[in-house]
Amino acid sequence: MTNLAIVIAVIFIVSWLSRVIGHVVVLDYEQAIKYRRGRCEGVAGAGSYWFNPVVTRYVKFDLRPGTDTLYQEQTVTSDGVMTVFAIDAIYQVVDPLAAMQTSASYQDTFRAELQNAFRRVIAAAPSAALIGGREELAGQIARALEPRANGLGLKVIAVYLKDARFPIRDKGRLHPDDPQPRELRGD
């Protein structure tokens, strides 16, 4: 009977301690924001932390580069040609505190800013620039995106335009001012 009482007492103590003592491990490629009683107390680097989970919480951030891909992104160039692209943007969280406090979801906000930067740059470019100058346009998108990403605590590493398509309309014309349909030009 005493053994049963000891086992029950140990189970009770362990369950009580698990509610009163919390533990988090922040890995080398992570940082964590520490909140105590709802207030931010700063950023914790790599290490092992014990805390009271009733009043303290840690929110971990992965600092490794991440990728956001937009598929089938459509816009019109400055000379009226419809384009469809896939876009890859590689970014990294450099300021977890800004990423957490600037937006409810820094990933969703980054995606929206990427779409806006893409549309602004492509809308200002002629269709001829899209064929041979995708790297330059990707660089322009990255430069247009960078100030907004910095405000979110992110760093833009690279932007890639890929899978370019020009939907052919109006009997195969590539451009509204093109006098001959594509099949008549011998392309």
Phi and psi restraints in degrees (value plus and minus 20) as a CYANA .aco file:
   2 THR   PHI     -88.2   -48.2
   2 THR   PSI     -52.1   -12.1
   3 ASN   PHI     -85.1   -45.1
   3 ASN   PSI     -59.1   -19.1
   4 LEU   PHI     -85.1   -45.1
   4 LEU   PSI     -60.2   -20.2
   5 ALA   PHI     -85.5   -45.5
   5 ALA   PSI     -58.7   -18.7
   6 ILE   PHI     -85.6   -45.6
   6 ILE   PSI     -63.5   -23.5
   7 VAL   PHI     -82.6   -42.6
   7 VAL   PSI     -63.8   -23.8
   8 ILE   PHI     -84.2   -44.2
   8 ILE   PSI     -61.1   -21.1
   9 ALA   PHI     -84.4   -44.4
   9 ALA   PSI     -61.8   -21.8
  10 VAL   PHI     -84.8   -44.8
  10 VAL   PSI     -64.0   -24.0
  11 ILE   PHI     -81.6   -41.6
  11 ILE   PSI     -62.7   -22.7
  12 PHE   PHI     -83.2   -43.2
  12 PHE   PSI     -65.8   -25.8
  13 ILE   PHI     -84.6   -44.6
  13 ILE   PSI     -63.2   -23.2
  14 VAL   PHI     -84.5   -44.5
  14 VAL   PSI     -63.0   -23.0
  15 SER   PHI     -86.8   -46.8
  15 SER   PSI     -57.3   -17.3
  16 TRP   PHI     -86.5   -46.5
  16 TRP   PSI     -63.1   -23.1
  17 LEU   PHI     -85.3   -45.3
  17 LEU   PSI     -55.2   -15.2
  18 SER   PHI     -87.3   -47.3
  18 SER   PSI     -43.9    -3.9
  19 ARG   PHI    -107.9   -67.9
  19 ARG   PSI     -42.4    -2.4
  20 VAL   PHI    -119.2   -79.2
  20 VAL   PSI     -46.7    -6.7
  21 ILE   PHI    -139.1   -99.1
  21 ILE   PSI     101.8   141.8
  22 GLY   PHI    -128.8   -88.8
  22 GLY   PSI     139.9   179.9
  23 HIS   PHI    -163.3  -123.3
  23 HIS   PSI     117.4   157.4
  24 VAL   PHI    -157.6  -117.6
  24 VAL   PSI     122.1   162.1
  25 VAL   PHI    -133.8   -93.8
  25 VAL   PSI     101.6   141.6
  26 VAL   PHI    -121.1   -81.1
  26 VAL   PSI      98.9   138.9
  27 LEU   PHI     -99.0   -59.0
  27 LEU   PSI     150.7   190.7
  28 ASP   PHI     -76.5   -36.5
  28 ASP   PSI     -55.4   -15.4
  29 TYR   PHI    -115.1   -75.1
  29 TYR   PSI      -4.1    35.9
  30 GLU   PHI    -145.1  -105.1
  30 GLU   PSI     142.8   182.8
  31 GLN   PHI    -156.9  -116.9
  31 GLN   PSI     137.5   177.5
  32 ALA   PHI    -151.5  -111.5
  32 ALA   PSI     121.4   161.4
  33 ILE   PHI    -115.4   -75.4
  33 ILE   PSI     108.6   148.6
  34 LYS   PHI    -118.5   -78.5
  34 LYS   PSI     105.7   145.7
  35 TYR   PHI    -134.6   -94.6
  35 TYR   PSI     110.6   150.6
  36 ARG   PHI    -147.2  -107.2
  36 ARG   PSI     101.1   141.1
  37 ARG   PHI      33.3    73.3
  37 ARG   PSI      19.8    59.8
  38 GLY   PHI      62.3   102.3
  38 GLY   PSI     -21.0    19.0
  39 ARG   PHI    -132.2   -92.2
  39 ARG   PSI     120.6   160.6
  40 CYS   PHI     -91.7   -51.7
  40 CYS   PSI     108.0   148.0
  41 GLU   PHI    -127.4   -87.4
  41 GLU   PSI     -17.8    22.2
  42 GLY   PHI     104.6   144.6
  42 GLY   PSI    -192.8  -152.8
  43 VAL   PHI    -128.5   -88.5
  43 VAL   PSI     112.6   152.6
  44 ALA   PHI    -124.8   -84.8
  44 ALA   PSI     112.6   152.6
  45 GLY   PHI    -104.2   -64.2
  45 GLY   PSI    -186.0  -146.0
  46 ALA   PHI     -80.0   -40.0
  46 ALA   PSI     118.5   158.5
  47 GLY   PHI     135.0   175.0
  47 GLY   PSI    -196.3  -156.3
  48 SER   PHI    -133.7   -93.7
  48 SER   PSI     109.5   149.5
  49 TYR   PHI    -148.4  -108.4
  49 TYR   PSI     111.4   151.4
  50 TRP   PHI    -122.3   -82.3
  50 TRP   PSI     121.0   161.0
  51 PHE   PHI    -176.8  -136.8
  51 PHE   PSI     147.7   187.7
  52 ASN   PHI    -111.2   -71.2
  52 ASN   PSI      89.1   129.1
  53 PRO   PHI     -88.4   -48.4
  53 PRO   PSI     -30.8     9.2
  54 VAL   PHI     -91.0   -51.0
  54 VAL   PSI     -56.5   -16.5
  55 VAL   PHI    -138.6   -98.6
  55 VAL   PSI     -28.7    11.3
  56 THR   PHI    -145.8  -105.8
  56 THR   PSI     123.9   163.9
  57 ARG   PHI    -162.1  -122.1
  57 ARG   PSI     122.4   162.4
  58 TYR   PHI    -134.7   -94.7
  58 TYR   PSI     112.5   152.5
  59 VAL   PHI    -134.3   -94.3
  59 VAL   PSI      94.7   134.7
  60 LYS   PHI    -108.9   -68.9
  60 LYS   PSI     126.0   166.0
  61 PHE   PHI    -145.3  -105.3
  61 PHE   PSI     114.6   154.6
  62 ASP   PHI    -105.4   -65.4
  62 ASP   PSI     103.6   143.6
  63 LEU   PHI    -113.6   -73.6
  63 LEU   PSI     -18.3    21.7
  64 ARG   PHI     -93.4   -53.4
  64 ARG   PSI     132.0   172.0
  65 PRO   PHI     -79.3   -39.3
  65 PRO   PSI     122.4   162.4
  66 GLY   PHI    -140.9  -100.9
  66 GLY   PSI     142.9   182.9
  67 THR   PHI    -143.1  -103.1
  67 THR   PSI     118.2   158.2
  68 ASP   PHI    -141.4  -101.4
  68 ASP   PSI     108.9   148.9
  69 THR   PHI    -139.3   -99.3
  69 THR   PSI     110.9   150.9
  70 LEU   PHI    -127.9   -87.9
  70 LEU   PSI     103.6   143.6
  71 TYR   PHI    -121.3   -81.3
  71 TYR   PSI     126.0   166.0
  72 GLN   PHI      35.5    75.5
  72 GLN   PSI      23.5    63.5
  73 GLU   PHI    -102.4   -62.4
  73 GLU   PSI      99.3   139.3
  74 GLN   PHI    -128.0   -88.0
  74 GLN   PSI     123.0   163.0
  75 THR   PHI    -179.9  -139.9
  75 THR   PSI     152.6   192.6
  76 VAL   PHI    -134.8   -94.8
  76 VAL   PSI     116.9   156.9
  77 THR   PHI     -95.4   -55.4
  77 THR   PSI     155.5   195.5
  78 SER   PHI     -84.9   -44.9
  78 SER   PSI     -44.5    -4.5
  79 ASP   PHI    -121.1   -81.1
  79 ASP   PSI      -1.8    38.2
  80 GLY   PHI      67.6   107.6
  80 GLY   PSI      -6.9    33.1
  81 VAL   PHI    -112.5   -72.5
  81 VAL   PSI     108.4   148.4
  82 MET   PHI     -93.9   -53.9
  82 MET   PSI     113.5   153.5
  83 THR   PHI    -147.9  -107.9
  83 THR   PSI     132.1   172.1
  84 VAL   PHI    -151.6  -111.6
  84 VAL   PSI     106.4   146.4
  85 PHE   PHI    -151.5  -111.5
  85 PHE   PSI     138.8   178.8
  86 ALA   PHI    -126.9   -86.9
  86 ALA   PSI     121.1   161.1
  87 ILE   PHI    -147.9  -107.9
  87 ILE   PSI     111.9   151.9
  88 ASP   PHI    -131.9   -91.9
  88 ASP   PSI     113.2   153.2
  89 ALA   PHI    -146.4  -106.4
  89 ALA   PSI     107.0   147.0
  90 ILE   PHI    -124.6   -84.6
  90 ILE   PSI     107.7   147.7
  91 TYR   PHI    -158.9  -118.9
  91 TYR   PSI     147.0   187.0
  92 GLN   PHI    -162.4  -122.4
  92 GLN   PSI     119.7   159.7
  93 VAL   PHI     -96.0   -56.0
  93 VAL   PSI     100.4   140.4
  94 VAL   PHI    -131.4   -91.4
  94 VAL   PSI     -39.0     1.0
  95 ASP   PHI    -156.3  -116.3
  95 ASP   PSI      70.2   110.2
  96 PRO   PHI     -79.0   -39.0
  96 PRO   PSI     -53.9   -13.9
  97 LEU   PHI     -83.6   -43.6
  97 LEU   PSI     -65.0   -25.0
  98 ALA   PHI     -85.7   -45.7
  98 ALA   PSI     -60.4   -20.4
  99 ALA   PHI     -82.1   -42.1
  99 ALA   PSI     -57.1   -17.1
 100 MET   PHI     -98.0   -58.0
 100 MET   PSI     -58.9   -18.9
 101 GLN   PHI    -115.6   -75.6
 101 GLN   PSI     -34.1     5.9
 102 THR   PHI    -103.4   -63.4
 102 THR   PSI     -52.4   -12.4
 103 SER   PHI    -166.2  -126.2
 103 SER   PSI     132.7   172.7
 104 ALA   PHI     -85.7   -45.7
 104 ALA   PSI     -53.0   -13.0
 105 SER   PHI    -164.0  -124.0
 105 SER   PSI      83.0   123.0
 106 TYR   PHI     -83.7   -43.7
 106 TYR   PSI     -49.0    -9.0
 107 GLN   PHI     -85.8   -45.8
 107 GLN   PSI     -66.0   -26.0
 108 ASP   PHI     -86.1   -46.1
 108 ASP   PSI     -59.9   -19.9
 109 THR   PHI     -86.4   -46.4
 109 THR   PSI     -60.6   -20.6
 110 PHE   PHI     -81.7   -41.7
 110 PHE   PSI     -62.3   -22.3
 111 ARG   PHI     -81.1   -41.1
 111 ARG   PSI     -64.1   -24.1
 112 ALA   PHI     -84.7   -44.7
 112 ALA   PSI     -60.6   -20.6
 113 GLU   PHI     -86.6   -46.6
 113 GLU   PSI     -55.7   -15.7
 114 LEU   PHI     -83.9   -43.9
 114 LEU   PSI     -64.4   -24.4
 115 GLN   PHI     -80.8   -40.8
 115 GLN   PSI     -64.4   -24.4
 116 ASN   PHI     -84.6   -44.6
 116 ASN   PSI     -63.9   -23.9
 117 ALA   PHI     -83.3   -43.3
 117 ALA   PSI     -62.0   -22.0
 118 PHE   PHI     -78.7   -38.7
 118 PHE   PSI     -68.6   -28.6
 119 ARG   PHI     -85.4   -45.4
 119 ARG   PSI     -59.6   -19.6
 120 ARG   PHI     -84.0   -44.0
 120 ARG   PSI     -65.0   -25.0
 121 VAL   PHI     -89.7   -49.7
 121 VAL   PSI     -66.6   -26.6
 122 ILE   PHI     -88.1   -48.1
 122 ILE   PSI     -57.3   -17.3
 123 ALA   PHI     -85.3   -45.3
 123 ALA   PSI     -44.7    -4.7
 124 ALA   PHI    -110.5   -70.5
 124 ALA   PSI     -28.8    11.2
 125 ALA   PHI    -119.9   -79.9
 125 ALA   PSI     124.9   164.9
 126 PRO   PHI     -95.6   -55.6
 126 PRO   PSI     138.1   178.1
 127 SER   PHI     -82.0   -42.0
 127 SER   PSI     -50.6   -10.6
 128 ALA   PHI     -83.6   -43.6
 128 ALA   PSI     -51.1   -11.1
 129 ALA   PHI     -90.0   -50.0
 129 ALA   PSI     -41.6    -1.6
 130 LEU   PHI     -95.2   -55.2
 130 LEU   PSI     -46.5    -6.5
 131 ILE   PHI     -95.9   -55.9
 131 ILE   PSI     -68.5   -28.5
 132 GLY   PHI    -127.0   -87.0
 132 GLY   PSI     -27.4    12.6
 133 GLY   PHI    -138.8   -98.8
 133 GLY   PSI      18.0    58.0
 134 ARG   PHI     -85.6   -45.6
 134 ARG   PSI     -55.7   -15.7
 135 GLU   PHI     -84.4   -44.4
 135 GLU   PSI     -62.2   -22.2
 136 GLU   PHI     -84.6   -44.6
 136 GLU   PSI     -62.4   -22.4
 137 LEU   PHI     -85.0   -45.0
 137 LEU   PSI     -58.2   -18.2
 138 ALA   PHI     -82.9   -42.9
 138 ALA   PSI     -59.2   -19.2
 139 GLY   PHI     -84.5   -44.5
 139 GLY   PSI     -59.1   -19.1
 140 GLN   PHI     -84.9   -44.9
 140 GLN   PSI     -59.5   -19.5
 141 ILE   PHI     -84.0   -44.0
 141 ILE   PSI     -63.5   -23.5
 142 ALA   PHI     -81.8   -41.8
 142 ALA   PSI     -62.5   -22.5
 143 ARG   PHI     -87.3   -47.3
 143 ARG   PSI     -56.4   -16.4
 144 ALA   PHI     -90.0   -50.0
 144 ALA   PSI     -51.3   -11.3
 145 LEU   PHI    -101.4   -61.4
 145 LEU   PSI     -48.0    -8.0
 146 GLU   PHI     -77.1   -37.1
 146 GLU   PSI     -67.5   -27.5
 147 PRO   PHI     -80.7   -40.7
 147 PRO   PSI     -58.8   -18.8
 148 ARG   PHI     -89.2   -49.2
 148 ARG   PSI     -59.7   -19.7
 149 ALA   PHI     -85.7   -45.7
 149 ALA   PSI     -60.4   -20.4
 150 ASN   PHI     -80.3   -40.3
 150 ASN   PSI     -58.3   -18.3
 151 GLY   PHI     -84.6   -44.6
 151 GLY   PSI     -44.4    -4.4
 152 LEU   PHI    -109.6   -69.6
 152 LEU   PSI     -19.0    21.0
 153 GLY   PHI      61.3   101.3
 153 GLY   PSI       1.9    41.9
 154 LEU   PHI    -135.8   -95.8
 154 LEU   PSI     136.2   176.2
 155 LYS   PHI    -140.1  -100.1
 155 LYS   PSI     108.7   148.7
 156 VAL   PHI    -102.4   -62.4
 156 VAL   PSI     101.1   141.1
 157 ILE   PHI    -110.6   -70.6
 157 ILE   PSI     -65.0   -25.0
 158 ALA   PHI    -181.9  -141.9
 158 ALA   PSI     134.0   174.0
 159 VAL   PHI    -149.8  -109.8
 159 VAL   PSI     114.7   154.7
 160 TYR   PHI    -145.3  -105.3
 160 TYR   PSI     111.6   151.6
 161 LEU   PHI    -117.2   -77.2
 161 LEU   PSI     108.6   148.6
 162 LYS   PHI    -163.3  -123.3
 162 LYS   PSI     147.8   187.8
 163 ASP   PHI      32.5    72.5
 163 ASP   PSI      31.5    71.5
 164 ALA   PHI     -91.6   -51.6
 164 ALA   PSI     114.4   154.4
 165 ARG   PHI    -155.0  -115.0
 165 ARG   PSI     125.8   165.8
 166 PHE   PHI    -141.8  -101.8
 166 PHE   PSI      75.5   115.5
 167 PRO   PHI     -76.5   -36.5
 167 PRO   PSI     106.8   146.8
 168 ILE   PHI    -108.3   -68.3
 168 ILE   PSI     105.2   145.2
 169 ARG   PHI    -150.1  -110.1
 169 ARG   PSI     151.0   191.0
 170 ASP   PHI      38.9    78.9
 170 ASP   PSI      37.9    77.9
 171 LYS   PHI      38.4    78.4
 171 LYS   PSI      21.2    61.2
 172 GLY   PHI      66.1   106.1
 172 GLY   PSI     -14.5    25.5
 173 ARG   PHI     -94.3   -54.3
 173 ARG   PSI     115.6   155.6
 174 LEU   PHI    -100.2   -60.2
 174 LEU   PSI     -42.3    -2.3
 175 HIS   PHI    -163.8  -123.8
 175 HIS   PSI     124.9   164.9
 176 PRO   PHI     -78.6   -38.6
 176 PRO   PSI     -47.9    -7.9
 177 ASP   PHI    -110.2   -70.2
 177 ASP   PSI     -21.6    18.4
 178 ASP   PHI     -90.4   -50.4
 178 ASP   PSI     102.1   142.1
 179 PRO   PHI     -93.9   -53.9
 179 PRO   PSI     -48.1    -8.1
 180 GLN   PHI    -134.6   -94.6
 180 GLN   PSI     119.8   159.8
 181 PRO   PHI     -81.2   -41.2
 181 PRO   PSI     136.1   176.1
 182 ARG   PHI     -78.1   -38.1
 182 ARG   PSI     -63.9   -23.9
 183 GLU   PHI     -86.4   -46.4
 183 GLU   PSI     -41.2    -1.2
 184 LEU   PHI    -105.5   -65.5
 184 LEU   PSI     -37.8     2.2
 185 ARG   PHI    -103.2   -63.2
 185 ARG   PSI     -38.8     1.2
 186 GLY   PHI      63.1   103.1
 186 GLY   PSI       4.2    44.2
